[in-house]
Amino acid sequence: MRGKFLVFGILATMVVGLILILGVLMLTTQEGRTAPSAITGLIATDASYDRHGQIDLAWSPSDAKDFAYYSVYASKTEITDVTDLSPVGQTNDRTDVTYQITSYRVSGLSLALFAFADDTEYWFAVTAVDLDGNEGKTGTSTSATIEIMPPASQAPTIFIEVPYKGGFNPETVTVPIGTTIAWTNLDERFASHMIILQPHTVTSDTGLFHGEPTDTNNIFSYTFTEAGVFGYYCELHTGETATVIVK
């Protein structure tokens, strides 16, 4: 009799153990069926340099235990659900939470991001997908506008006068790189019933430039393409000195 009870006890223990194992397996499977949480912290930044656009995305890492990859979506309308959308890209590095987008999809077609005259707005979303292929819910999508870059402004031209009785006015100017300085000779004097333009030179201390503001319409010009302090003087008149500071 004792032997029968012993066998029964062993069998009961084995059954309980099997039930526990099956329970753990079921819980594990159930966890695998749970889609990852929605992605948070999504930021979109316009990184375009011309009409052909680029948007840089960044987001917070997924906390899914069975993470497989991120899917990245782009659209010209706000994204609230990605069921009917195709991703423009995927990345399988959990910690790599950045992506550069240069296209979006419409009806299965991949189209380049493009800045139109009205500064087109695009919408973006990122989801996490687990090893079972379960895709997380769409978090809050974000948008960015690809702006047409304005043409570079033309570098300014600064006029320095050589006034009546000589000198330079102003004696010191501070300008950005690319500025053109134009010296104009206004030193006209009346002599022998005639108006005579007195000669002057604009001569660099280092020989970088030299001119006489009588060459073309009483103007000599020079464009400064590097930063530095540039002194100059008039070769014909002692004490006529000045400085251009380029930053």
Buried (B, 14 or more C-beta within 10 A) or exposed (E): EEEEEEEEEEEEEEEEEEEEEEEEEEEEEEEEEBBBEBBEEBEBEBBBEEBEBBBBBEBEBBEBEBBBBBBBBBBEEEBEEBEEBEBBBEBEEBEEBEBEBBBBBEEEEEEEBBBEEEEBEBBBBBBBBBEEEBBBEBBEBBBBBBEBEEEEEEBEEBEBBBEEEBBBEEEEBEBEEBBBBBBBBBBEEEEEEEEEBBBBBBBBEEEBBEBBBBEEEBBBBBEBEEEEEBBBBBEEBEEBBBBBBBE
